[in-house]
Amino acid sequence: MSQFKRSAQVSGAIAAGAVGLSLLSTPSQALQGSVANASYGFSARILIGESERACTGTLVSQRWVLTAASCFAANGKPAAGKPAVATTVTVGRTDLTQTSTGAVRTAVELVPHPDRDLVLVKLNTGVAGVKPAALAATPVTADQAVTVAGFGRTKTTWVPNTLHTGAFNATGDSSANIALTPTGDAVICQGDTGGPVLRANGQSQELVAVASRSWQGGCLGTPATETRTDALATRIDDVRAWITGNVTPVAGDMNGDNKPDMVAVDDEGQLRLYPGTGTGAVGAHALIGTGGWGGASVTHRGDWTGDGMEDIVALVGGELRVYPNRGDGTLAAPVKIGTLPTTARIVGVGDTTRDGQPDLAVTNDDKLWIYPGVVGTTPKHGTPIQIGTGGWDVMTLTAPGDANKDGRPDLLARDTRDGIFYVYLGQPNGSFSDRTEFGRGYTVANRPLVAGASDANRDGVADMWATAGDGTLRFYKGGSDIHGPIDGPSVQVGTGGWGAIKSIS
């Protein structure tokens, strides 16, 4: 629809070519229409700088917001990486004056789409307790009813504090654009750029597009001669894979760079974070725990706090604790979720019960147990389930991820008596299969420590790390099947000093 053309001063507004209004001097935040209710909590208000620009976005995972690229750059192409101007994102508050719900976050990274008016905004930490919007998998049909939400100005208010919604009919074609025509007096105004365009799907709503451009007829500040109220939005159903591929958390990632990391306890009782490089190697470590970790059983695999970030779980002095991740791998104060004997060992195995929560595999009293995670923002586990009857005290457990690509997490166990490795495949009922031999030669002397590395080299196959008897670290690339070779092949990825490490995960 060529009658729509982007102004050179888009600056975070939904720009009408004939108006070209800017937010540089007048920040604005809502769509002219009805005040939204709490079911629109996934809507986000985005403020760039002190008050340079404002727009609207949609929470699409606990740590990512989707909005229009033109929110950040007049030409619709912001640079990838850290935002050029400090950006604040408020999520989960349809009324910005209410601070008891939702959260305020800082934008730390932009991922623009290569050829659409779309950008993903990464938050410094995830948002717990707010359900992300569901993504549509099919395009709109002709004259389909949709709802648009936004924090932009209205016909009478420059800076409203509430999210507004308006009813439109949407029509799409094979292009990236969806045409929006109001069904009443709704109009998309400045500050609504990037706002969600939603379609009913049963009793819920799904995101079909992101608001992009509007004539803004009747919006406060628009000349009275401008009466057009139709608009354009950018469809998202056909770029759904691009969205999910960027926002889905990577198993094993602690520092938020989408590469699996290693956590280790050293001989001074300190907790180290070794950032993964995405090749199977690890970078220089950072201390994330300065003392008191000696003898602890430490693991990380999954989000226990509902904020989309992987947390540490540790058995320390008989207390089973969750250490929430602050988003960069550093840890907040622990939350006690249970007690166990200090001789018990824990492994974050992943979501064995398929309820969206991480679970723990625990060896205790020569038996194997699953401690299921419980849905919620407060870490807790459910009633332990015994899945192994005996012989587990001599086993070293680790979790590689999904070793056979059936969508379920699997378990590895090394018999410390003879160095034979076994794989236990995840089953639909949350348990594991009988063991299959995985490899030989993994004696405690030859390979003192072993740890599942998730997909450390990012090739889609579960991998493993192990320390060697000569004090080096080795990386074992996952193979095409579940049967590992006899202690190999592997690549040395750490040159020395690993003999001082007491545990890895």
C-alpha positions in Angstrom: 0.0 0.0 0.0 2.1 2.8 -1.3 0.1 5.6 0.3 1.9 4.8 3.5 5.5 6.1 3.7 7.8 6.3 6.6 8.7 9.8 7.9 12.4 10.6 8.3 11.6 11.3 12.0 9.9 8.0 12.9 11.8 8.1 16.2 9.8 5.4 18.0 6.4 6.6 16.8 4.1 5.0 14.4 4.7 7.6 11.7 2.2 8.9 9.2 4.0 10.1 6.1 1.9 13.3 6.0 2.5 14.0 9.7 6.0 12.9 10.6 5.6 13.6 14.3 8.7 13.0 16.6 9.0 12.0 20.2 12.3 13.9 20.6 10.7 16.6 22.6 7.3 15.1 23.5 7.4 11.5 24.8 4.2 9.6 24.6 3.1 6.3 25.7 -1.1 4.7 24.3 -3.6 3.6 21.6 -6.8 5.5 21.5 -9.4 3.0 22.6 -10.5 1.0 25.6 -8.3 0.7 28.7 -6.8 -2.8 28.7 -7.2 -5.4 31.4 -4.7 -7.6 33.1 -4.9 -10.3 30.4 -2.7 -7.9 28.3 0.2 -8.2 30.8 2.5 -9.4 28.1 2.4 -5.8 26.7 5.6 -3.8 27.3 6.2 -0.1 27.4 9.6 0.8 26.0 11.3 4.1 26.8 14.5 5.1 25.0 16.7 7.6 26.8 15.3 10.0 29.3 12.3 10.7 27.0 13.7 10.6 23.5 11.3 8.0 22.2 8.6 5.7 23.5 6.9 2.7 22.0 5.2 -0.5 22.8 6.3 -4.1 22.6 5.3 -7.7 23.4 6.9 -10.2 25.8 7.6 -13.3 23.7 9.7 -15.1 26.3 10.6 -14.3 29.9 13.7 -12.3 28.7 12.7 -11.0 25.3 10.4 -8.4 24.0 9.4 -8.1 20.3 8.7 -4.6 18.9 9.1 -2.6 15.7 12.7 -1.9 14.5 11.6 1.7 13.7 11.2 2.2 17.5 15.0 2.4 17.6 16.0 3.8 14.2 14.3 6.1 11.8 15.3 3.9 8.9 14.1 0.8 10.7 17.6 -0.8 10.9 19.1 -0.4 14.4 22.5 -1.9 14.8 22.6 -5.4 16.4 24.0 -5.5 19.9 23.8 -3.1 22.8 21.2 -0.3 22.3 22.9 3.0 21.3 20.8 4.8 23.9 19.9 3.5 27.4 16.5 1.8 27.1 14.0 0.9 29.9 11.3 -1.7 29.4 8.3 -2.1 31.7 6.5 -5.4 31.4 3.4 -6.8 33.2 1.8 -3.4 34.1 -1.2 -2.3 32.1 -1.3 0.6 34.6 2.1 2.1 34.9 1.3 3.6 38.3 0.9 0.2 39.8 4.2 -1.2 41.0 3.0 -4.3 42.8 3.0 -6.4 39.6 5.3 -6.7 36.6 8.8 -5.5 36.4 11.1 -2.8 35.0 14.1 -4.0 33.1 17.0 -2.6 31.1 17.5 -3.5 27.4 20.9 -5.1 26.9 20.8 -6.3 23.3 18.9 -5.7 20.0 18.5 -8.4 17.4 16.9 -6.8 14.3 15.2 -8.8 11.6 17.1 -8.6 8.4 14.3 -7.2 6.2 11.3 -6.4 8.4 10.2 -3.7 10.8 10.9 -6.1 13.7 13.5 -6.2 16.4 13.9 -8.5 19.4 14.9 -6.7 22.7 16.8 -8.7 25.3 16.3 -7.7 28.9 19.0 -7.7 31.5 17.1 -10.2 33.6 14.0 -12.2 32.9 10.5 -11.4 34.1 8.9 -14.0 36.3 5.1 -14.3 36.8 4.1 -12.8 33.4 3.0 -15.1 30.7 4.5 -14.3 27.3 2.2 -13.9 24.3 1.5 -16.9 22.1 2.8 -16.6 18.6 0.4 -17.2 15.7 1.4 -20.0 13.2 -1.0 -18.9 10.4 -1.6 -15.5 8.7 -4.7 -13.4 9.2 -7.6 -13.9 6.8 -9.5 -11.2 4.9 -11.2 -8.7 7.3 -10.3 -10.8 10.3 -11.1 -9.2 13.7 -8.0 -8.2 15.7 -7.2 -6.1 18.7 -4.2 -3.7 18.9 -2.7 -2.6 22.2 -0.4 0.3 22.9 0.9 2.8 25.4 0.8 5.7 23.0 -1.0 9.0 23.2 -4.7 9.1 22.8 -7.0 11.7 21.2 -7.0 13.7 24.4 -3.9 12.7 26.5 -0.2 13.2 25.7 1.2 10.8 28.3 -1.4 8.3 29.6 -0.4 5.8 32.2 -2.5 3.0 31.0 -2.4 0.5 28.2 -5.2 1.0 25.6 -6.7 -1.4 23.1 -8.6 -0.8 19.9 -10.6 -3.1 17.5 -9.6 -3.4 13.9 -10.2 -5.6 10.9 -7.0 -7.0 9.4 -6.3 -8.1 5.9 -3.0 -9.7 4.8 -1.4 -11.0 1.7 1.8 -12.8 0.9 3.9 -9.8 1.8 5.2 -8.7 5.2 2.4 -6.1 5.7 -1.1 -6.4 7.2 -3.6 -3.6 6.6 -5.6 -2.5 9.6 -8.9 -0.7 9.4 -10.6 0.4 12.6 -14.1 -1.0 13.3 -15.0 2.0 15.5 -13.3 5.1 16.6 -10.0 3.4 17.4 -6.8 4.9 16.0 -3.1 4.0 16.4 -1.1 7.0 17.7 2.4 8.0 18.5 4.0 5.6 21.1 2.0 2.6 19.8 4.8 1.6 17.5 5.6 -2.1 18.0 2.4 -2.8 19.9 0.9 -6.3 19.7 -1.8 -7.1 17.0 -3.8 -9.9 18.6 -6.3 -12.5 17.2 -8.7 -14.6 19.3 -7.8 -18.2 19.5 -10.4 -20.0 21.6 -10.4 -18.4 25.0 -7.0 -16.9 24.6 -5.2 -14.5 22.2 -2.2 -14.9 19.9 0.2 -12.5 18.4 -0.3 -12.1 14.6 1.6 -8.9 13.9 3.4 -5.9 15.3 2.0 -2.3 14.7 4.2 -0.4 12.3 2.7 2.7 10.6 -0.5 4.8 10.9 -2.0 8.0 9.5 -2.8 9.0 13.2 -6.0 10.8 12.2 -7.6 12.3 15.4 -4.6 11.7 17.6 -3.6 14.5 19.9 -1.1 16.7 18.0 -2.1 15.5 14.5 -3.4 18.3 12.3 -7.2 18.4 12.1 -6.9 18.1 8.3 -5.6 14.5 8.7 -8.7 12.2 9.2 -7.3 8.9 8.0 -7.1 6.2 10.7 -6.1 3.1 8.9 -2.6 1.6 9.6 -0.1 -1.1 8.7 1.4 -3.9 10.8 4.2 -6.3 10.3 3.1 -10.0 10.2 5.0 -12.5 12.4 3.5 -15.9 11.6 6.0 -16.6 8.8 9.0 -15.5 10.9 8.0 -17.4 13.9 11.1 -19.7 13.6 13.3 -16.6 13.7 11.7 -15.4 16.9 11.8 -18.7 18.7 15.3 -19.4 17.5 16.6 -16.3 19.2 14.5 -16.2 22.4 14.4 -19.9 23.5 16.9 -20.4 26.3 19.9 -22.6 25.6 20.3 -25.4 28.1 23.5 -25.0 30.1 23.7 -21.2 29.4 24.4 -19.3 32.6 25.7 -15.9 31.4 23.0 -15.3 28.7 25.1 -15.5 25.5 23.3 -18.6 24.2 26.3 -20.9 24.7 26.4 -23.7 27.3 28.7 -23.0 30.2 30.5 -25.0 32.8 30.3 -24.6 36.6 33.1 -26.0 38.8 34.1 -26.1 42.4 37.9 -25.7 43.1 40.1 -27.0 45.9 39.7 -23.7 47.8 35.9 -24.2 48.0 35.2 -21.5 45.4 32.5 -21.7 42.7 33.7 -20.9 39.2 31.9 -20.2 36.0 33.6 -21.1 32.8 31.9 -19.5 29.8 31.4 -21.8 26.9 32.7 -20.6 23.5 30.2 -22.4 21.4 33.0 -24.7 20.1 33.2 -27.1 23.0 36.0 -25.1 24.7 35.6 -22.8 27.7 36.9 -19.3 28.4 38.6 -17.9 31.4 36.6 -18.5 34.6 34.9 -16.0 36.8 34.3 -16.5 40.5 30.6 -16.6 41.3 31.0 -18.1 44.8 34.0 -17.1 46.9 33.8 -19.8 49.6 31.9 -22.5 51.4 31.4 -24.7 48.3 33.8 -27.5 49.3 32.1 -30.8 49.4 28.9 -29.4 47.8 27.0 -31.2 45.1 26.4 -28.5 42.4 24.4 -28.7 39.2 22.7 -26.4 36.7 20.1 -27.3 34.1 16.9 -25.3 34.0 15.0 -22.3 35.3 13.7 -22.8 38.8 12.5 -19.2 39.4 10.3 -18.7 36.3 12.4 -15.8 34.8 13.8 -17.7 31.8 17.3 -17.9 33.2 19.2 -21.1 34.2 19.8 -21.3 38.0 22.3 -23.2 40.2 21.0 -26.0 42.4 23.3 -27.2 45.2 23.3 -29.5 48.2 25.4 -27.6 50.7 25.8 -28.9 54.3 22.6 -30.9 54.0 20.5 -28.0 52.6 19.1 -28.3 49.1 19.2 -24.8 47.7 18.4 -22.9 44.5 20.7 -20.0 43.7 18.8 -17.7 41.3 20.8 -16.4 38.3 20.9 -12.6 38.0 21.1 -12.9 34.3 24.9 -12.8 33.8 25.8 -15.9 35.7 26.2 -14.2 39.1 24.0 -15.6 41.8 21.4 -14.1 44.1 20.8 -15.2 47.7 19.9 -18.9 47.9 16.4 -20.3 48.5 16.2 -23.5 50.6 13.9 -26.1 49.0 14.7 -29.2 51.1 17.2 -31.2 53.1 19.2 -34.3 52.2 22.1 -36.2 53.7 25.4 -34.6 52.8 26.3 -37.9 51.1 23.5 -37.5 48.5 24.4 -36.3 45.0 22.2 -34.2 42.7 22.1 -33.7 39.0 19.9 -31.2 37.1 18.6 -33.6 34.5 16.1 -31.3 32.7 12.4 -31.6 32.4 11.7 -35.3 32.7 8.1 -34.9 33.6 7.3 -32.6 30.6 5.5 -30.0 32.7 7.7 -27.1 31.8 9.7 -27.3 35.0 13.3 -28.6 35.6 13.7 -31.7 37.7 16.5 -33.2 39.7 18.0 -36.7 39.7 19.2 -37.6 43.2 21.2 -40.5 44.4 20.6 -41.2 48.1 20.8 -44.3 50.3 21.9 -46.3 47.3 18.7 -45.5 45.4 17.9 -43.1 42.5 15.1 -40.5 42.8 13.5 -37.9 40.7 12.7 -34.6 42.6 10.2 -32.9 40.3 10.2 -29.2 40.0 7.0 -27.3 40.8 5.5 -24.7 38.6 5.8 -21.2 40.1 8.0 -18.2 40.7 9.2 -19.6 44.1 11.6 -22.5 43.7 10.3 -25.8 45.2 10.2 -29.5 44.4 7.3 -32.0 44.6 7.2 -35.4 46.2 10.3 -37.4 45.4 9.7 -40.4 43.1 12.0 -43.5 43.5 13.0 -44.8 40.1 16.1 -46.9 41.0 16.1 -49.6 43.7 19.8 -50.2 44.4 23.4 -49.9 43.3 23.5 -46.2 42.8 26.0 -45.1 45.4 28.9 -46.2 43.2 27.6 -44.3 40.2 28.7 -40.9 39.0 25.7 -39.2 37.4 25.6 -36.5 34.8 23.0 -35.2 32.3 24.0 -34.7 28.7 20.6 -33.5 27.6 18.7 -35.3 24.8 21.3 -37.9 23.6 19.0 -39.7 21.1 17.0 -36.7 19.8 13.6 -37.9 20.9 12.7 -34.7 22.8 13.3 -36.2 26.3 16.4 -35.7 28.5 18.6 -38.6 29.1 20.9 -39.6 32.0 24.5 -40.9 32.0 26.1 -42.9 34.8 29.7 -43.9 35.3 30.4 -47.0 37.4 33.3 -45.8 39.5 34.4 -49.5 40.1 35.3 -50.3 36.5 34.9 -47.0 34.5 32.1 -48.2 32.3 29.7 -45.5 31.2 25.9 -46.2 30.8 23.1 -44.2 29.2 19.6 -44.3 30.5 17.1 -42.9 28.0 14.2 -40.7 29.1 10.8 -42.3 28.9 7.3 -40.7 28.4 6.4 -41.4 32.0 9.2 -39.3 33.4 11.4 -42.3 34.2 14.4 -43.8 32.4 15.0 -47.0 30.4 17.2 -49.8 31.4 20.8 -49.0 30.9 22.8 -49.4 27.7 26.6 -49.4 27.6 27.9 -46.0 26.4 31.6 -46.3 26.7 34.6 -47.8 28.5 37.8 -46.5 30.0 36.3 -43.7 32.1 37.9 -44.8 35.3 38.3 -42.3 38.1 42.1 -42.3 37.6 41.8 -41.8 33.8 38.9 -39.4 33.8 38.4 -38.0 37.4 35.5 -35.8 36.6 32.8 -36.0 34.0 29.9 -33.7 33.1 27.2 -33.4 30.5 27.9 -30.4 28.4 24.5 -30.0 26.7 25.2 -29.0 23.1 28.4 -27.2 23.9 29.5 -26.9 20.2 26.1 -25.9 19.0 25.7 -28.7 16.4 22.4 -30.0 17.7 23.9 -33.0 19.5 24.5 -33.5 23.3 28.1 -33.4 24.3 30.3 -34.1 27.4 33.3 -32.7 29.3 35.8 -34.7 31.3 39.0 -33.9 33.2 42.0 -36.2 32.5 44.5 -37.7 34.8 47.2 -35.4 33.5 45.3 -32.3 34.7 43.8 -31.3 31.4 40.2 -30.8 30.3 38.8 -32.7 27.3 35.7 -32.2 25.2 33.7 -35.2 23.8 31.6 -34.3 20.8 28.3 -36.1 20.7 27.9 -38.7 18.0 25.1 -39.7 15.6 23.8 -42.3 18.0 23.7 -43.0 21.7 26.7 -45.4 21.8 29.9 -43.7 22.8 33.3 -45.0 21.7 35.9 -46.3 24.1 37.1 -43.1 25.7 37.1 -41.1 22.6 37.4 -39.3 20.3 38.0 -36.2 22.4 39.7 -32.9 22.1 41.8 -31.2 24.7 40.2 -27.8 25.6 42.0 -27.0 28.9 45.7 -27.2 29.2 46.4 -27.6 32.9 45.4 -27.0 36.5 42.2 -29.0 36.2 43.5 -31.4 38.9 42.6 -28.7 41.4 39.0 -28.9 40.4 36.8 -31.0 42.6 33.6 -31.1 40.6 32.2 -29.9 37.3 28.7 -29.6 35.9 
